[in-house]
Amino acid sequence: MPSTQAPRHLPGLSPAALIGGYFLLGILPLIIAWFGDAGDQPILRALSGGLVMVAFSLMLVQFVLSGRFERVSGKVGIDVTMRFHQLAAWIVLGFIVAHPLLYPLARLPDNPAGAWAMLVGMVSSTGLRTGVVAWVLLIVLVVMAIFRDRLGVGYEAWRLSHGVGAVAIAVLALDHTLAVGTHSGSGLLAWYWMAMTAVAVGSVLFVYGVKPVIKARRPYRVVSNRRIADRTWEVVVEPEHADGRIPVHAPGQFAWLNLGHKPYSLTEHPFSIATPPSALPRIGFAIKESGDFTSRIGEIATGTRAFLDGPHGSFTTTGRDRPVDGRAPEGAAQSADSAGLVMIAGGVGLAPMAGILAHLVDTNYPLPVHLIYGNRLESQIMYRDRLEQAAAVLDMRVDLVLSEPPEGWTGKVGNLTPDVLRACLPDALPRDTLYLVCGPAMMMTVVEDALVGMGVPGDRIVAERFKYD
């Protein structure tokens, strides 16, 4: 049996180490080139070469940051990692798009026709073909990622195309760089590009090739599937293997869940773990019917084989403790701080908080807990029995908020707007309170802005989005 005690610390590098390492690797090619022998170059040519080197290096690092490697980015978490991935993608795209356009720019004021001819010649050149193809593929890849929903591309098809496309871009860009790059004559720089590309492609092969083999050796099966709210189900799995090597999650984390498919299938999705570590070896997931395969989640039968990749994420109180009078409160391991917790959830955003609440009950958490939980209808309230149990054991206040309440409703009414939040929260907010926010993207943006406007320090707000713009 594995330990059911939640881990005290999340794995991974610190945010400062990740950011510092990322930008160091971004400029490292420039440093290597600076000490090489490139000779004097026109300013626009030098700028073009510098931008594309930085962009290529940053793009290769992206493979590792977005590859579910908890020992690298686990401490930062998927929410911050994905936002950073999207921001960095825009920077990489801008630099790489600018790269070929800067070459003819010097001719443009005096000789527009010559500048255009130079650009056309570059695009049609056989020697530059791999670079041109990589350039076009990158634009297509970013556009598909931004407009995936509008294009009607399914998640599995998009994920496959994104992975294959990224690898193709990396290999084509490497060939282009080594063949015609301004500093390709530098042996050290050539080795840097080959090593970085090998790591990037290797990370993809590990995620799509090695991990499925590992998962195949450690299958799970569904032991229950019950309705916990309108169109919302709790699917509980347990391992078929009995060797005790079951990863222990921190309350609030999530896992990639594959239900009823082969371990190498791309049909897997991230779901919050709604059960505490004490429930291990069983693991429960709260899943809402929202399209794709989840529209039939209620039909998943007991005995269905499942595969897990996790735990992941930093939506947890783990590692965010603040002492009371210089010491941690008894029984409050992995809890928050001297002012307690405020949880603000919308809809299925309660799922990770359900696991946290169950853990707080298990550990007899002594500090105040305040849950503000918004839904449209009363029938959409998840885990109502668990909320009542937690309120009976903990020093806990529950504010249920409905935008379309039934007749006789005595709770709060409306959406989770700043006015509703102010009605639920005290006038003076303790600065040490930890705020957990999870739910629909628009609701989270409103709530986070409202909390900051009320004076809550940004480092005391922990948020996790289920979807990214």
C-alpha positions in Angstrom: 0.0 0.0 0.0 1.3 3.5 -0.8 1.5 6.2 1.7 -1.7 8.2 1.9 0.0 11.3 3.3 0.0 14.1 0.8 3.5 15.2 -0.4 5.0 18.1 1.5 6.5 19.7 -1.6 5.8 19.6 -5.3 8.7 18.5 -7.6 10.2 20.8 -10.2 12.4 23.8 -10.5 11.6 27.1 -8.9 9.9 29.8 -11.1 13.1 31.9 -10.9 15.2 29.0 -12.1 12.8 28.2 -14.9 12.6 31.7 -16.2 16.3 32.3 -15.8 17.2 29.0 -17.5 14.7 29.7 -20.4 16.1 33.1 -21.2 19.7 32.0 -20.7 19.2 29.2 -23.3 17.5 31.7 -25.5 20.5 34.0 -25.7 23.2 31.3 -25.5 23.5 31.0 -29.3 24.2 34.7 -29.4 26.9 34.4 -26.9 28.5 31.5 -28.8 28.2 33.4 -32.0 29.7 36.5 -30.4 32.9 34.6 -29.7 32.9 32.9 -33.1 34.3 34.4 -36.3 31.3 35.6 -38.3 32.9 38.7 -39.7 31.3 42.1 -40.2 27.7 42.0 -41.4 25.1 44.6 -42.4 22.9 45.6 -39.5 19.7 44.1 -40.8 21.4 40.8 -41.7 22.9 40.6 -38.2 19.5 41.5 -36.6 17.8 38.8 -38.7 20.3 36.2 -37.8 20.2 37.1 -34.1 16.4 37.0 -33.9 16.1 33.7 -35.6 18.8 32.1 -33.4 17.0 33.3 -30.3 13.6 32.1 -31.6 14.9 28.7 -32.6 16.5 28.2 -29.2 13.3 29.3 -27.3 11.2 27.1 -29.5 13.3 24.0 -28.7 13.1 24.7 -25.0 9.3 24.8 -25.4 9.2 21.1 -26.1 10.4 20.3 -22.6 8.4 22.9 -20.8 5.1 21.7 -22.3 6.0 18.0 -22.1 4.5 17.0 -18.8 7.9 16.7 -17.1 7.0 17.4 -13.4 10.6 17.4 -12.4 11.1 20.4 -14.6 7.9 22.5 -14.3 5.8 20.7 -11.6 6.4 23.5 -9.1 5.1 26.1 -11.4 2.1 24.1 -12.6 0.2 23.6 -15.8 -1.7 26.9 -15.6 1.3 29.1 -15.6 3.2 26.8 -18.0 0.5 26.9 -20.6 0.1 30.6 -20.4 3.8 31.0 -20.8 3.8 28.6 -23.7 1.3 30.6 -25.5 3.1 33.9 -24.9 6.4 32.5 -25.9 4.8 31.1 -29.0 3.9 34.6 -30.1 7.4 35.8 -29.5 8.9 32.9 -31.4 6.5 33.4 -34.3 7.2 37.1 -34.5 11.0 36.6 -34.6 10.9 33.8 -37.1 8.4 35.6 -39.4 10.6 38.7 -39.3 13.7 36.7 -40.1 13.4 36.5 -44.0 11.6 39.8 -44.3 14.6 41.7 -42.8 17.0 40.7 -45.6 15.3 42.7 -48.5 14.2 45.5 -46.1 17.4 47.6 -46.9 16.5 47.7 -50.6 12.8 48.6 -50.0 13.1 52.5 -49.8 15.2 52.9 -53.0 14.3 49.8 -55.0 11.0 48.2 -54.0 11.0 46.0 -57.1 14.5 44.7 -56.2 13.4 44.0 -52.6 10.4 42.0 -53.9 12.6 40.1 -56.3 15.0 39.3 -53.6 12.2 38.0 -51.4 10.7 35.9 -54.2 14.2 34.5 -55.0 14.7 33.5 -51.4 11.3 31.7 -51.2 11.9 29.8 -54.5 15.6 28.9 -53.8 16.2 25.2 -53.6 18.9 25.8 -51.0 16.5 27.5 -48.7 13.6 25.1 -49.1 13.7 23.5 -45.7 13.8 26.9 -44.0 10.8 28.1 -46.1 8.8 25.0 -45.3 9.5 25.3 -41.6 8.6 29.0 -41.7 5.2 28.2 -43.3 4.5 25.2 -41.0 5.1 27.4 -37.9 2.6 29.9 -39.0 0.0 27.2 -39.7 0.7 25.5 -36.4 0.2 28.7 -34.3 -3.0 29.6 -36.3 -4.4 26.1 -35.7 -3.7 26.3 -32.0 -5.4 29.7 -31.7 -8.5 28.9 -33.8 -8.8 25.2 -33.1 -12.4 25.5 -31.8 -13.5 27.7 -34.6 -12.0 25.4 -37.2 -13.9 22.4 -35.7 -10.7 20.4 -35.2 -11.1 17.6 -32.7 -8.8 17.5 -29.7 -7.1 14.2 -30.7 -6.5 15.3 -34.3 -5.2 18.7 -33.1 -2.9 17.1 -30.6 -1.4 14.7 -33.2 -0.9 17.5 -35.8 0.6 19.8 -33.2 3.1 17.2 -32.0 4.0 16.0 -35.5 4.1 19.5 -36.9 6.4 20.7 -34.1 8.9 17.9 -34.6 8.8 18.6 -38.4 9.5 22.3 -37.8 12.4 21.5 -35.5 14.1 19.0 -37.9 13.6 21.3 -41.0 14.9 24.3 -39.1 17.9 22.4 -37.9 18.7 21.4 -41.5 18.3 25.0 -42.7 20.4 26.3 -39.8 23.3 24.0 -40.4 23.2 24.4 -44.2 22.9 28.1 -44.6 23.0 29.7 -41.1 25.2 32.8 -40.8 27.1 31.2 -37.9 26.9 27.6 -39.1 30.7 27.5 -39.5 31.0 27.6 -35.8 31.5 24.0 -34.6 30.3 24.7 -31.1 27.2 26.4 -32.3 26.4 23.5 -34.7 26.8 21.1 -31.8 24.5 23.3 -29.7 21.7 23.2 -32.3 22.0 19.4 -32.8 22.0 18.7 -29.0 19.0 21.0 -28.4 17.0 19.5 -31.3 17.8 16.0 -30.0 16.5 16.9 -26.6 13.4 18.5 -28.0 12.5 15.6 -30.4 13.5 13.1 -27.6 11.0 14.7 -25.2 8.2 14.2 -27.8 9.3 10.6 -28.4 9.3 10.0 -24.6 5.8 11.4 -24.2 4.3 9.6 -27.1 6.5 6.5 -27.2 8.0 5.6 -23.8 5.2 6.8 -21.5 2.5 4.6 -23.2 4.8 1.6 -22.6 5.1 2.5 -18.9 1.3 3.1 -18.6 0.6 -0.3 -20.3 2.4 -2.0 -17.5 0.3 -0.2 -14.8 -3.4 -0.4 -15.9 -6.3 0.8 -13.8 -10.0 -0.2 -14.0 -13.2 1.7 -13.3 -14.8 0.6 -10.0 -17.7 3.1 -9.9 -19.3 5.7 -12.0 -22.0 7.8 -10.3 -23.9 10.9 -11.1 -23.0 13.7 -8.6 -24.9 16.6 -10.3 -26.8 17.5 -13.4 -24.7 16.1 -16.4 -21.7 15.6 -14.0 -20.3 12.2 -13.0 -17.7 10.9 -10.6 -15.6 8.2 -12.2 -13.4 6.2 -9.7 -10.6 4.0 -10.8 -8.2 1.7 -8.9 -5.0 0.0 -10.1 -5.0 -3.6 -11.4 -1.4 -3.9 -10.3 -0.6 -4.5 -6.7 3.0 -3.7 -6.3 2.5 -0.5 -4.2 4.0 1.8 -6.8 1.1 4.2 -7.0 2.0 7.9 -7.2 0.6 9.9 -4.3 -1.0 13.2 -5.4 -1.2 16.5 -3.6 -4.8 17.5 -3.0 -6.1 19.5 -6.0 -3.8 18.0 -8.6 -5.0 16.4 -11.9 -4.1 13.5 -14.1 -4.4 12.7 -17.8 -7.1 10.0 -18.0 -7.5 7.4 -20.7 -10.8 5.5 -20.5 -11.4 2.4 -22.6 -8.6 3.0 -25.1 -5.2 1.5 -25.7 -2.3 3.1 -23.7 -0.8 4.6 -26.8 -4.1 6.2 -27.9 -4.2 10.0 -28.1 -7.7 9.9 -26.5 -6.8 11.0 -23.1 -7.8 14.1 -21.3 -6.8 16.1 -18.1 -9.2 15.8 -15.2 -9.0 17.1 -11.6 -8.6 14.5 -8.9 -11.6 14.9 -6.7 -10.6 12.5 -4.0 -7.9 13.0 -1.2 -4.7 11.0 -0.9 -6.3 9.0 1.9 -8.6 7.4 -0.7 -5.7 5.7 -2.5 -5.3 3.3 -4.2 -8.7 4.5 -5.5 -8.7 7.8 -7.5 -11.9 9.7 -8.3 -12.4 12.2 -11.1 -15.4 14.6 -11.4 -16.2 14.9 -15.1 -18.9 17.1 -16.8 -20.6 16.2 -20.0 -19.2 19.0 -22.3 -18.7 17.5 -25.7 -16.3 15.1 -27.4 -16.1 11.9 -25.5 -17.3 13.4 -22.2 -20.8 13.6 -23.7 -21.1 9.8 -23.0 -19.2 9.8 -19.7 -22.2 8.5 -17.9 -22.1 5.3 -20.0 -18.6 4.2 -18.9 -19.1 0.8 -17.3 -17.4 -0.6 -14.3 -14.5 -2.8 -15.2 -13.5 -0.5 -18.1 -9.7 -0.4 -18.3 -8.1 3.0 -17.8 -4.6 4.4 -17.9 -3.3 7.4 -16.0 -0.5 9.9 -16.5 0.0 12.0 -13.3 -0.3 13.5 -11.0 0.3 17.0 -12.4 -0.5 20.6 -11.5 0.2 23.1 -8.8 -3.4 23.9 -7.9 -2.9 22.9 -4.3 -2.0 24.3 -0.9 1.1 22.2 -0.8 4.2 24.3 -0.3 2.2 27.4 0.4 2.1 27.1 4.2 2.6 30.1 6.4 3.3 29.5 10.1 1.1 30.5 13.0 3.3 32.3 15.6 6.4 30.9 13.9 5.2 27.3 13.7 3.0 25.3 11.4 -0.5 24.6 12.9 -0.9 21.1 14.3 -2.8 18.8 11.9 -2.6 21.3 9.1 0.2 19.8 7.0 0.1 21.0 3.4 -2.6 23.6 4.4 -2.5 27.2 3.8 -1.6 29.9 6.4 -2.6 31.6 9.6 -5.7 33.3 8.0 -7.1 30.1 6.4 -8.5 29.4 3.0 -11.0 31.0 0.6 -12.1 28.8 -2.3 -14.0 30.3 -5.2 -15.4 27.8 -7.7 -17.7 27.9 -10.7 -19.4 24.8 -11.9 -17.1 21.8 -12.3 -14.3 24.0 -11.0 -15.2 22.6 -7.6 -13.6 19.2 -8.6 -10.1 19.9 -7.4 -11.4 21.8 -4.3 -13.5 18.7 -3.4 -10.2 16.7 -3.1 -8.7 19.6 -1.0 -11.7 19.8 1.3 -11.7 16.0 1.9 -8.0 16.3 2.8 -8.7 19.1 5.2 -11.3 16.9 6.9 -8.9 14.0 7.1 -6.2 16.2 8.7 -8.6 18.1 11.0 -7.6 21.5 9.5 -8.1 24.0 12.4 -8.2 27.3 10.5 -11.2 29.0 8.8 -12.3 27.8 5.4 -14.7 29.8 3.2 -16.2 28.3 0.0 -18.0 30.5 -2.6 -19.5 28.2 -5.2 -21.4 29.5 -8.2 -23.7 27.7 -10.6 -26.6 28.5 -12.9 -29.1 25.9 -11.4 -29.4 24.2 -8.1 -29.2 20.8 -9.8 -25.7 21.6 -10.9 -24.2 21.8 -7.4 -21.6 19.0 -7.1 -20.8 17.0 -4.0 -23.5 18.6 -1.9 -23.2 15.8 0.7 -19.4 16.3 0.9 -19.8 20.0 1.4 -22.2 19.5 4.2 -19.9 17.0 5.8 -16.9 19.3 5.6 -19.0 22.2 7.0 -19.9 20.0 10.0 -16.3 19.1 10.8 -14.3 22.2 9.8 -14.5 25.9 10.8 -16.2 26.4 7.4 -18.6 28.8 5.8 -20.3 27.9 2.5 -21.9 30.5 0.2 -23.8 28.8 -2.7 -24.6 31.3 -5.5 -27.1 30.6 -8.3 -27.8 32.8 -11.3 -31.2 31.1 -11.9 -32.4 30.1 -8.4 -35.6 28.1 -7.7 -38.5 29.5 -5.8 -37.7 29.8 -2.1 -33.9 29.8 -2.6 -32.2 31.4 0.5 -28.6 31.5 -0.8 -26.9 34.2 -2.8 -28.2 35.1 -6.3 -26.3 36.2 -9.4 -23.0 35.4 -11.1 -19.6 35.5 -9.3 -19.3 39.3 -10.0 -17.3 41.7 -7.9 -20.5 42.8 -6.2 -21.4 39.2 -5.3 -17.9 38.5 -4.0 -18.0 41.6 -1.8 -21.3 40.5 -0.4 -19.7 37.1 0.5 -16.3 38.3 1.7 -15.5 40.4 4.8 -14.8 44.1 4.4 -11.2 43.7 5.7 -9.5 40.8 4.0 -6.6 39.2 5.9 -3.5 39.5 3.7 -2.3 36.0 4.6 -5.5 34.2 3.4 -4.9 31.8 0.4 -7.4 32.1 -2.4 -8.1 29.2 -4.7 -10.0 30.0 -7.9 -11.2 27.5 -10.5 -14.0 27.5 -13.1 -14.9 28.9 -16.5 -12.2 31.1 -18.0 -14.4 34.3 -18.1 -15.5 33.8 -14.5 -11.9 33.3 -13.3 -10.7 36.5 -15.0 -13.5 38.4 -13.3 -12.8 36.9 -9.9 -9.0 37.3 -10.1 -9.4 41.0 -11.1 -11.9 41.5 -8.3 -9.6 40.0 -5.7 -6.7 42.1 -6.8 -9.0 45.1 -6.7 -9.9 44.3 -3.1 -6.2 44.3 -2.2 -5.4 40.6 -2.3 -1.7 40.1 -3.1 -1.2 38.3 -6.4 1.0 35.6 -4.8 -1.9 34.6 -2.5 -4.2 33.8 -5.5 -3.8 30.2 -6.9 -5.8 29.6 -10.1 -6.2 26.8 -12.6 -7.9 27.1 -15.9 -9.5 24.2 -17.7 -9.2 26.0 -21.1 -6.8 28.5 -22.5 -7.5 31.3 -25.0 
